[in-house]
Amino acid sequence: MTGVVPSTQEQLVRVGERLFAAHGLDGVSLRQIGVAAGNANNSAVQYHFGSKDQLVRAIFEYRLPRLHARRALLIEQAAAGDLRAWVECQARAMLEQSELDDSHYAGFLTVLHHYGRSDVFDGLPEPYASNSRSYFDHLRSLLPHLADPLRGHRISRASNLVVHTAADRERAREQGIPVLPFALELESLVDGLVGFLQAPASDRTTAALESAGDTAVGWALSI
C-alpha cells in the first residue's frame, strides 16, 4: 500500500529537524532546507513559515501530539506513588520517539538547549503546557525529601539526561553505530534517574543551596 505523501510543510519540518539536529541552528540556511526537501522554490520556507524562528517552533510542536499521547497512556498505568513508574513515563516516551526511523527530534531538542532557546519550551501550546505542568508537579510531589529549588534542579537534570540519551541513540543509529538493546537502555536509564532523584541532599549541598539563594536552576529539555 502506498503511504500518504507528506505535505510541503511537513516535508520542510522533517528536513529542518534533521538538518538542525546535525548542524545546529546557525549551520543551516532556510534555502538549504528547501533544497534538501526537494523544493525548487528558494523561498519555500519563508513562504510556508515566514522565518527560521517560526520553522523552529513548527518543528518543536510537530512531535508533541505523539509524545504527549504516549506519555498520557503510560501515566494511566502508573501508580500515583510509584516514582520509578512516573520517571519511566517520560523516559519511555522519549526513547521510543528516538527509535523511529524518520525522527531526529531528540537531537533537535539538544540543539535548542545548546543555543539557549528556552523561549521555545516556555511557549508550549495547550493542552500540552497544562499536561506537562501536571506531570512535573506530580513528579515534584514524589520527592518530598528535597527542598526547592534543589528539587526542580534534580528534575531538570534528569529530564535533560533522558533527551540526551535519546539523541545519542538517534545519532548512533543514523551512523550505523551499535546501540544497547532498547529494554536495557531504558531500564538502566530509569534506574540511574531514580537513584539520582531519591538521593538525599548532603549537609554540604544544603549549605550550598542556602548560599545560592534564589539562583536559577536552569531549564529542562522536557515536553
Backbone as CSV, one residue per row, in Angstrom:
resi,resn,N_x,N_y,N_z,CA_x,CA_y,CA_z,C_x,C_y,C_z
1,MET,0.849,-1.192,0.000,0.000,0.000,0.000,0.880,1.235,0.000
2,THR,0.525,2.203,-0.834,1.312,3.423,-0.918,1.030,4.305,0.288
3,GLY,2.085,4.802,0.909,1.912,5.665,2.069,1.402,7.033,1.663
4,VAL,0.911,7.764,2.647,0.428,9.120,2.408,1.619,10.042,2.190
5,VAL,1.591,10.779,1.109,2.678,11.705,0.809,2.558,12.916,1.730
6,PRO,3.618,13.245,2.472,3.529,14.394,3.377,3.370,15.699,2.611
7,SER,2.709,16.649,3.233,2.550,17.960,2.624,3.898,18.657,2.532
8,THR,3.944,19.739,1.760,5.187,20.512,1.643,5.637,21.014,3.010
9,GLN,4.699,21.497,3.808,5.052,21.993,5.144,5.648,20.887,6.009
10,GLU,5.035,19.712,5.955,5.548,18.594,6.758,6.924,18.157,6.271
11,GLN,7.134,18.148,4.972,8.449,17.808,4.439,9.501,18.789,4.925
12,LEU,9.180,20.068,4.922,10.118,21.092,5.385,10.409,20.937,6.869
13,VAL,9.395,20.602,7.644,9.577,20.388,9.083,10.501,19.202,9.334
14,ARG,10.261,18.105,8.648,11.085,16.908,8.842,12.534,17.157,8.437
15,VAL,12.719,17.793,7.297,14.086,18.074,6.839,14.756,19.079,7.767
16,GLY,14.014,20.092,8.186,14.575,21.059,9.125,14.997,20.408,10.424
17,GLU,14.171,19.516,10.940,14.512,18.783,12.160,15.831,18.034,11.991
18,ARG,15.950,17.321,10.876,17.158,16.519,10.631,18.396,17.397,10.464
19,LEU,18.295,18.459,9.691,19.471,19.297,9.430,19.863,20.128,10.645
20,PHE,18.896,20.662,11.364,19.216,21.407,12.579,19.862,20.486,13.617
21,ALA,19.351,19.257,13.749,19.927,18.307,14.703,21.370,17.995,14.359
22,ALA,21.696,17.955,13.061,23.044,17.599,12.633,24.003,18.780,12.625
23,HIS,23.505,19.983,12.306,24.408,21.117,12.053,24.155,22.340,12.928
24,GLY,23.149,22.309,13.762,22.860,23.453,14.608,21.979,24.471,13.914
25,LEU,21.443,25.398,14.696,20.528,26.397,14.143,21.226,27.350,13.191
26,ASP,22.501,27.637,13.445,23.236,28.571,12.599,23.946,27.880,11.440
27,GLY,23.963,26.558,11.446,24.725,25.829,10.438,23.936,25.461,9.203
28,VAL,22.676,25.855,9.157,21.819,25.509,8.031,21.005,26.732,7.623
29,SER,20.978,27.014,6.337,20.166,28.120,5.836,18.779,27.626,5.468
30,LEU,17.829,28.543,5.414,16.480,28.164,5.008,16.472,27.665,3.565
31,ARG,17.338,28.221,2.744,17.429,27.753,1.360,17.897,26.302,1.314
32,GLN,18.890,25.951,2.136,19.382,24.573,2.168,18.279,23.613,2.598
33,ILE,17.452,24.031,3.529,16.350,23.183,3.979,15.366,22.957,2.834
34,GLY,15.066,24.032,2.111,14.150,23.907,0.986,14.677,22.987,-0.093
35,VAL,15.952,23.129,-0.412,16.574,22.288,-1.433,16.572,20.827,-0.989
36,ALA,16.956,20.583,0.270,17.006,19.213,0.781,15.621,18.571,0.813
37,ALA,14.599,19.399,0.929,13.227,18.894,0.930,12.701,18.690,-0.483
38,GLY,13.553,18.986,-1.489,13.156,18.779,-2.875,12.288,19.873,-3.434
39,ASN,12.381,21.067,-2.846,11.543,22.178,-3.299,12.359,23.107,-4.188
40,ALA,11.879,23.358,-5.379,12.597,24.203,-6.330,12.512,25.682,-5.972
41,ASN,11.564,26.036,-5.135,11.385,27.428,-4.731,12.379,27.775,-3.625
42,ASN,13.305,28.698,-3.900,14.324,29.056,-2.918,13.735,29.697,-1.668
43,SER,12.507,30.189,-1.776,11.877,30.864,-0.638,10.761,30.023,-0.024
44,ALA,10.848,28.706,-0.191,9.764,27.830,0.269,9.533,27.943,1.769
45,VAL,10.626,27.973,2.540,10.463,28.039,3.999,9.827,29.359,4.395
46,GLN,10.311,30.461,3.810,9.722,31.764,4.127,8.251,31.802,3.744
47,TYR,7.929,31.189,2.618,6.537,31.200,2.158,5.623,30.465,3.134
48,HIS,6.075,29.306,3.609,5.216,28.473,4.461,5.300,28.832,5.943
49,PHE,6.448,29.362,6.402,6.635,29.600,7.835,6.980,31.045,8.181
50,GLY,7.473,31.794,7.239,7.769,33.198,7.494,9.191,33.477,7.925
51,SER,9.741,32.662,8.828,11.087,32.907,9.343,11.665,31.622,9.914
52,LYS,12.962,31.651,10.221,13.597,30.490,10.842,13.000,30.225,12.213
53,ASP,12.735,31.274,12.986,12.154,31.077,14.312,10.806,30.373,14.240
54,GLN,10.016,30.735,13.254,8.703,30.097,13.124,8.837,28.640,12.653
55,LEU,9.845,28.363,11.837,10.107,26.975,11.455,10.547,26.172,12.676
56,VAL,11.428,26.740,13.491,11.873,26.074,14.719,10.680,25.755,15.610
57,ARG,9.780,26.707,15.746,8.578,26.477,16.546,7.743,25.337,15.957
58,ALA,7.593,25.334,14.636,6.801,24.289,13.986,7.430,22.915,14.185
59,ILE,8.763,22.833,14.110,9.455,21.563,14.335,9.227,21.085,15.766
60,PHE,9.363,21.991,16.705,9.184,21.654,18.109,7.789,21.081,18.362
61,GLU,6.783,21.697,17.772,5.409,21.286,18.026,4.983,20.066,17.211
62,TYR,5.733,19.745,16.179,5.356,18.667,15.267,5.249,17.313,15.968
63,ARG,6.162,17.057,16.893,6.185,15.742,17.555,5.366,15.705,18.841
64,LEU,4.858,16.844,19.288,4.181,16.892,20.579,2.957,15.987,20.675
65,PRO,2.091,15.924,19.667,0.900,15.078,19.820,1.232,13.626,20.138
66,ARG,2.171,13.058,19.406,2.522,11.660,19.640,3.168,11.468,21.013
67,LEU,4.097,12.335,21.369,4.806,12.196,22.636,3.856,12.352,23.824
68,HIS,2.990,13.342,23.767,2.078,13.565,24.885,1.038,12.457,24.987
69,ALA,0.575,11.982,23.844,-0.402,10.887,23.884,0.222,9.632,24.482
70,ARG,1.459,9.363,24.116,2.131,8.173,24.634,2.387,8.308,26.130
71,ARG,2.867,9.476,26.567,3.118,9.659,27.996,1.822,9.576,28.785
72,ALA,0.743,10.139,28.252,-0.549,10.092,28.944,-1.017,8.655,29.128
73,LEU,-0.823,7.831,28.107,-1.215,6.425,28.210,-0.394,5.711,29.285
74,LEU,0.887,6.004,29.335,1.748,5.392,30.343,1.383,5.872,31.750
75,ILE,1.035,7.154,31.870,0.642,7.699,33.169,-0.608,6.994,33.691
76,GLU,-1.534,6.672,32.799,-2.764,5.973,33.207,-2.447,4.636,33.859
77,GLN,-1.323,4.040,33.494,-0.952,2.723,34.001,-0.018,2.801,35.211
78,ALA,0.398,4.010,35.592,1.369,4.186,36.679,0.663,4.452,38.007
79,ALA,1.078,3.748,39.034,0.546,4.017,40.371,0.971,5.408,40.812
80,ALA,0.072,6.122,41.462,0.308,7.527,41.803,1.566,7.744,42.640
81,GLY,1.873,6.776,43.517,3.009,6.958,44.412,4.279,6.273,43.968
82,ASP,4.304,5.742,42.758,5.447,4.962,42.266,6.386,5.861,41.464
83,LEU,7.447,6.327,42.115,8.384,7.243,41.464,8.981,6.620,40.214
84,ARG,9.379,5.364,40.308,10.016,4.727,39.159,9.073,4.681,37.962
85,ALA,7.834,4.365,38.211,6.865,4.288,37.120,6.666,5.645,36.468
86,TRP,6.653,6.702,37.277,6.445,8.043,36.721,7.668,8.537,35.957
87,VAL,8.842,8.195,36.426,10.048,8.534,35.677,10.063,7.791,34.345
88,GLU,9.650,6.538,34.382,9.641,5.744,33.157,8.662,6.309,32.128
89,CYS,7.580,6.929,32.562,6.630,7.513,31.615,7.328,8.476,30.667
90,GLN,8.165,9.332,31.216,8.882,10.310,30.392,9.990,9.635,29.590
91,ALA,10.750,8.791,30.252,11.897,8.165,29.598,11.459,7.252,28.454
92,ARG,10.448,6.452,28.668,9.999,5.519,27.634,9.429,6.277,26.430
93,ALA,8.621,7.293,26.691,8.035,8.049,25.586,9.121,8.671,24.713
94,MET,10.151,9.241,25.336,11.206,9.899,24.561,12.109,8.890,23.857
95,LEU,12.465,7.806,24.527,13.318,6.807,23.884,12.584,6.108,22.745
96,GLU,11.300,5.881,22.903,10.531,5.305,21.802,10.536,6.244,20.593
97,GLN,10.440,7.535,20.851,10.495,8.506,19.760,11.818,8.393,19.006
98,SER,12.894,8.199,19.735,14.214,8.128,19.103,14.404,6.869,18.274
99,GLU,13.529,5.884,18.453,13.622,4.650,17.680,12.978,4.769,16.298
100,LEU,12.216,5.820,16.074,11.545,5.990,14.785,12.563,6.349,13.711
101,ASP,12.456,5.709,12.572,13.449,5.891,11.511,13.537,7.328,11.020
102,ASP,12.424,8.057,11.047,12.432,9.410,10.500,12.585,10.487,11.559
103,SER,12.901,10.097,12.787,12.948,11.071,13.876,14.376,11.511,14.206
104,HIS,14.546,12.836,14.280,15.778,13.442,14.784,15.408,14.453,15.872
105,TYR,14.263,14.187,16.495,13.676,15.165,17.402,14.514,15.373,18.662
106,ALA,15.005,14.285,19.246,15.809,14.436,20.463,17.072,15.249,20.169
107,GLY,17.710,14.972,19.031,18.877,15.762,18.645,18.524,17.212,18.431
108,PHE,17.371,17.470,17.847,16.895,18.839,17.655,16.699,19.536,19.000
109,LEU,16.113,18.828,19.976,15.918,19.424,21.300,17.242,19.770,21.967
110,THR,18.254,18.916,21.808,19.552,19.227,22.417,20.190,20.439,21.756
111,VAL,19.917,20.632,20.473,20.417,21.832,19.783,19.747,23.090,20.352
112,LEU,18.442,23.026,20.585,17.759,24.162,21.198,18.377,24.499,22.555
113,HIS,18.689,23.464,23.319,19.310,23.680,24.631,20.681,24.316,24.476
114,HIS,21.462,23.836,23.508,22.803,24.371,23.258,22.739,25.856,22.914
115,TYR,21.721,26.246,22.174,21.581,27.643,21.762,20.822,28.484,22.789
116,GLY,20.460,27.877,23.898,19.767,28.629,24.943,18.364,29.059,24.574
117,ARG,17.706,28.272,23.722,16.381,28.666,23.239,15.272,28.180,24.172
118,SER,15.343,28.594,25.414,14.304,28.211,26.372,12.961,28.827,26.018
119,ASP,12.974,29.893,25.212,11.720,30.533,24.831,10.807,29.572,24.073
120,VAL,11.410,28.654,23.314,10.608,27.687,22.568,9.852,26.775,23.528
121,PHE,10.508,26.348,24.588,9.890,25.462,25.565,8.866,26.201,26.420
122,ASP,9.138,27.469,26.694,8.225,28.243,27.537,6.886,28.473,26.855
123,GLY,6.858,28.385,25.541,5.635,28.688,24.819,4.852,27.469,24.386
124,LEU,4.870,26.410,25.178,4.106,25.211,24.825,2.626,25.558,24.630
125,PRO,2.043,25.126,23.525,0.613,25.372,23.332,-0.227,24.453,24.219
126,GLU,-1.461,24.820,24.425,-2.392,23.953,25.147,-2.937,22.893,24.197
127,PRO,-3.227,21.706,24.705,-3.223,21.313,26.124,-1.880,20.802,26.610
128,TYR,-0.826,20.895,25.764,0.463,20.303,26.125,1.095,21.001,27.331
129,ALA,0.916,22.326,27.433,1.503,23.050,28.560,0.925,22.566,29.884
130,SER,-0.393,22.465,29.953,-1.015,22.017,31.202,-0.705,20.553,31.488
131,ASN,-0.598,19.744,30.443,-0.232,18.339,30.639,1.152,18.216,31.249
132,SER,2.095,19.011,30.730,3.458,18.967,31.255,3.520,19.486,32.684
133,ARG,2.796,20.570,32.955,2.780,21.089,34.322,2.257,20.040,35.295
134,SER,1.184,19.368,34.905,0.607,18.350,35.790,1.588,17.211,36.029
135,TYR,2.259,16.789,34.959,3.206,15.684,35.098,4.350,16.061,36.032
136,PHE,4.974,17.207,35.784,6.143,17.574,36.589,5.753,18.007,38.001
137,ASP,4.564,18.563,38.179,4.101,18.870,39.535,3.956,17.577,40.340
138,HIS,3.420,16.547,39.700,3.272,15.272,40.418,4.643,14.664,40.706
139,LEU,5.557,14.773,39.752,6.901,14.246,39.977,7.557,14.951,41.165
140,ARG,7.379,16.264,41.248,7.926,17.001,42.399,7.313,16.522,43.706
141,SER,6.030,16.173,43.672,5.371,15.723,44.900,5.926,14.396,45.398
142,LEU,6.583,13.646,44.513,7.162,12.362,44.895,8.579,12.501,45.451
143,LEU,9.056,13.741,45.578,10.401,13.991,46.097,10.340,14.929,47.309
144,PRO,9.565,14.572,48.324,9.398,15.470,49.480,10.676,15.650,50.295
145,HIS,11.657,14.769,50.099,12.895,14.852,50.872,13.814,15.958,50.366
146,LEU,13.485,16.548,49.223,14.322,17.597,48.650,13.637,18.953,48.782
147,ALA,14.410,19.939,49.187,13.879,21.297,49.282,13.937,21.959,47.913
148,ASP,13.027,22.891,47.682,13.123,23.711,46.479,14.167,24.789,46.715
149,PRO,14.937,25.222,45.687,14.819,24.824,44.286,15.633,23.574,43.894
150,LEU,16.231,22.900,44.883,17.026,21.715,44.549,16.172,20.648,43.877
151,ARG,14.933,20.519,44.323,14.046,19.531,43.726,13.850,19.813,42.231
152,GLY,13.630,21.074,41.894,13.483,21.436,40.495,14.752,21.211,39.701
153,HIS,15.892,21.472,40.340,17.185,21.259,39.678,17.397,19.785,39.371
154,ARG,17.083,18.916,40.310,17.245,17.476,40.084,16.364,17.011,38.926
155,ILE,15.115,17.427,38.930,14.191,17.012,37.873,14.648,17.550,36.525
156,SER,15.136,18.781,36.509,15.632,19.368,35.265,16.792,18.564,34.705
157,ARG,17.745,18.207,35.559,18.900,17.422,35.109,18.474,16.033,34.637
158,ALA,17.532,15.439,35.350,17.055,14.110,34.954,16.375,14.180,33.584
159,SER,15.555,15.193,33.376,14.865,15.349,32.097,15.858,15.563,30.964
160,ASN,16.890,16.361,31.220,17.895,16.605,30.197,18.641,15.324,29.829
161,LEU,18.918,14.488,30.832,19.619,13.234,30.560,18.774,12.314,29.689
162,VAL,17.478,12.294,29.916,16.588,11.481,29.080,16.714,11.904,27.621
163,VAL,16.633,13.200,27.361,16.675,13.689,25.983,18.041,13.443,25.353
164,HIS,19.108,13.682,26.105,20.449,13.470,25.557,20.696,11.988,25.272
165,THR,20.173,11.110,26.113,20.302,9.680,25.850,19.572,9.311,24.561
166,ALA,18.379,9.842,24.384,17.615,9.584,23.160,18.349,10.148,21.944
167,ALA,18.939,11.331,22.090,19.676,11.947,20.984,20.901,11.124,20.618
168,ASP,21.587,10.600,21.617,22.755,9.748,21.355,22.343,8.514,20.555
169,ARG,21.186,7.945,20.886,20.717,6.770,20.162,20.339,7.130,18.722
170,GLU,19.710,8.263,18.551,19.372,8.712,17.192,20.622,8.827,16.326
171,ARG,21.627,9.518,16.864,22.850,9.739,16.085,23.576,8.424,15.806
172,ALA,23.644,7.567,16.814,24.341,6.295,16.635,23.656,5.433,15.576
173,ARG,22.352,5.357,15.639,21.622,4.539,14.676,21.763,5.086,13.266
174,GLU,21.752,6.399,13.134,21.901,7.004,11.811,23.280,6.712,11.228
175,GLN,24.293,6.655,12.101,25.665,6.410,11.658,26.020,4.924,11.614
176,GLY,25.068,4.071,11.926,25.323,2.647,11.899,26.142,2.141,13.062
177,ILE,26.166,2.897,14.150,26.910,2.506,15.347,25.990,1.681,16.246
178,PRO,26.450,0.542,16.752,25.584,-0.292,17.608,25.125,0.452,18.857
179,VAL,23.916,0.194,19.269,23.373,0.764,20.497,22.914,-0.365,21.400
180,LEU,22.742,-0.050,22.677,22.222,-1.046,23.607,20.820,-1.478,23.182
181,PRO,20.449,-2.713,23.449,19.053,-3.096,23.222,18.123,-2.128,23.948
182,PHE,16.989,-1.832,23.349,16.092,-0.812,23.896,15.744,-1.057,25.359
183,ALA,15.347,-2.289,25.693,14.917,-2.581,27.062,16.045,-2.328,28.060
184,LEU,17.266,-2.700,27.695,18.399,-2.491,28.592,18.692,-0.996,28.756
185,GLU,18.658,-0.274,27.653,18.888,1.177,27.720,17.859,1.839,28.620
186,LEU,16.603,1.497,28.420,15.531,2.115,29.192,15.629,1.787,30.671
187,GLU,15.741,0.514,31.002,15.729,0.120,32.405,16.944,0.668,33.146
188,SER,18.103,0.643,32.499,19.308,1.174,33.130,19.196,2.683,33.343
189,LEU,18.659,3.370,32.337,18.483,4.821,32.454,17.533,5.150,33.596
190,VAL,16.405,4.458,33.662,15.431,4.739,34.720,16.016,4.414,36.087
191,ASP,16.764,3.317,36.201,17.447,3.003,37.464,18.309,4.177,37.915
192,GLY,19.122,4.694,36.981,20.022,5.789,37.320,19.274,7.054,37.697
193,LEU,18.211,7.361,36.972,17.440,8.570,37.253,16.759,8.493,38.618
194,VAL,16.194,7.336,38.928,15.530,7.184,40.219,16.538,7.318,41.353
195,GLY,17.701,6.701,41.195,18.732,6.839,42.219,19.156,8.287,42.403
196,PHE,19.298,8.997,41.308,19.684,10.416,41.344,18.610,11.247,42.039
197,LEU,17.349,10.995,41.694,16.263,11.778,42.274,16.034,11.451,43.749
198,GLN,16.254,10.208,44.122,15.993,9.798,45.503,17.152,10.101,46.445
199,ALA,18.309,10.411,45.911,19.477,10.654,46.767,19.207,11.819,47.711
200,PRO,19.510,11.642,48.998,19.287,12.744,49.944,20.276,13.876,49.705
201,ALA,19.884,15.049,50.088,20.788,16.195,49.995,21.753,16.159,51.180
202,SER,23.030,16.197,50.886,24.039,16.183,51.944,24.049,17.529,52.669
203,ASP,24.728,17.564,53.810,24.863,18.822,54.547,25.571,19.871,53.689
204,ARG,26.552,19.427,52.899,27.284,20.366,52.059,26.386,20.929,50.957
205,THR,25.533,20.067,50.375,24.605,20.540,49.350,23.599,21.518,49.957
206,THR,23.100,21.198,51.150,22.142,22.080,51.816,22.759,23.442,52.095
207,ALA,24.018,23.445,52.528,24.703,24.709,52.793,24.893,25.501,51.504
208,ALA,25.262,24.791,50.431,25.443,25.461,49.144,24.126,26.021,48.633
209,LEU,23.037,25.287,48.880,21.721,25.748,48.462,21.337,27.028,49.193
210,GLU,21.626,27.071,50.478,21.312,28.274,51.256,22.130,29.463,50.782
211,SER,23.358,29.214,50.409,24.221,30.296,49.914,23.764,30.793,48.546
212,ALA,23.219,29.884,47.745,22.800,30.247,46.388,21.541,31.098,46.391
213,GLY,20.732,30.979,47.418,19.510,31.760,47.483,18.545,31.376,46.377
214,ASP,18.090,32.372,45.647,17.092,32.155,44.588,17.722,32.001,43.216
215,THR,18.965,31.552,43.171,19.649,31.378,41.897,18.854,30.443,40.988
216,ALA,18.760,30.822,39.719,18.042,29.982,38.752,18.733,28.632,38.630
217,VAL,17.930,27.599,38.417,18.491,26.239,38.350,18.542,25.702,36.919
218,GLY,18.319,26.544,35.951,18.363,26.081,34.567,17.005,25.591,34.116
219,TRP,16.948,25.116,32.895,15.657,24.689,32.362,15.775,23.289,31.792
220,ALA,14.653,22.620,31.775,14.645,21.206,31.408,14.268,21.015,29.951
221,LEU,14.895,20.017,29.345,14.523,19.590,27.989,13.330,18.660,28.119
222,SER,12.187,19.218,28.424,11.045,18.390,28.730,9.871,18.752,27.828
223,ILE,9.034,17.780,27.641,7.838,18.003,26.847,6.648,17.667,27.714
